[in-house]
Amino acid sequence: MARATAVSEFLTGLFDRRWIGGPKLEAQPIEDLCRALLSTSGQVSGRQIASAILRRYGGLDATEKLAFFHFLNDALDLNASEVADLAAAYGHDPSPKAFAALSRAAEPQRQELFRRLNQAEGATAQLVRMRVDLLRLLKEHPTLKRSDMDLTHLLRSWFNRGFLVLKQISWDTPASILEKIVAYEAVHEIQDWDDLRRRLHPPDRRCFAFFHPAMPDEPLIFVEVALTEAVPGSIQAVLAEDRAQLEIEAARTAVFYSISNCQKGLAGISFGNLLIKQVASELAQALPQLTTFVTLSPIPGLRRWAEGEGITPPPAPGDLAAHYLLNARRSDGLPVDPVARFHLGNGAAVLEVHEAADASPKGAAQSYGVMVNYHYDLSQTERNHEDFALNQTIAASKSLKAKARAAQTQLPGPQQSGPTDS
């Protein structure tokens, strides 16, 4: 009761005296500010309080941030017994009024708090960064997952495809964004500005990124594309300093050789499937001579899986990679390899594997240097996606299936008779 009185007095002083902002607002405990934000109906005062909360949050240390998230998780949780009663009432009387009451009760207060915090200028980016902190804390405090589910629910809504803006990244893009492309590249490290220029400036190279209007200077995800005559068999050939530039009219293949997520706070909110398909569509319209759209992708789980199965070293790593991509499955029937799950779930088919395709230490450590092409046939992606989603069926070329069958002799024990998708 005393707590409620204190909050009431704070709100009275804040609104009845028409005082907004300033040191008095900043001095309030962040929990009281959150309750005040949930209680106010004014847009101007709401933005002021939201800004104050985000400023205060930015100054919290690790212990204080943990306490803040526990406050969201527990004090601003839903009332389970109230939800149960209203659900029962709605079961007896499915009227709009009963539905509205149930819907209000079923939404935790923290979800509305996140929504109101987003009123403040620059709040969307700050909430994305806030989730980075929350994800880090989840490792030792898994019950905070309830708060993460609410924040993720809102971020998925705020970052849906309708709000995303596709932009081409070129050598003329502002340096502040180019610096972020260098920093966020997660597949093939960009060594220096000369390396970046080789990836952006030649006419047979492209780079595209998704942006959000609330974060116009922050790429969300980007993909690097090489325009080539044929399907490449190594990343060395794609990124070679002394490669011969291809006349754009001779290009027949678009190769997606690197895709990087940029915002850790948006983990679990997928943009890659949208990005690849839209870029492929736009390239097909701009360059109608392109007939083939493929990736040149790493196989990050191959070596770890092979060593776990006692297959070390593999005599034919390409054949083993084919078997791994088609037949190494998790308990839910999906591929073990995370990159395979992404592209196959996106409707691609496994086209070909290449030995000695990634000569970097990272490539050797992950996959014995083997890389794979996933084929995006725009006329087949929807069908492939449905077959994979419903039946875990992996679309693959005949040559890839043949290599997977050849790998059976390398496998120890009962795996030698394991199935290969046909």
Summary of the structure (lengths in Angstrom):
residues: 422
radius of gyration: 26.2
end to end distance: 68.8
largest distance: 82.2
contacts: 1298
relative contact order: 0.07
helix: 55%
strand: 12%
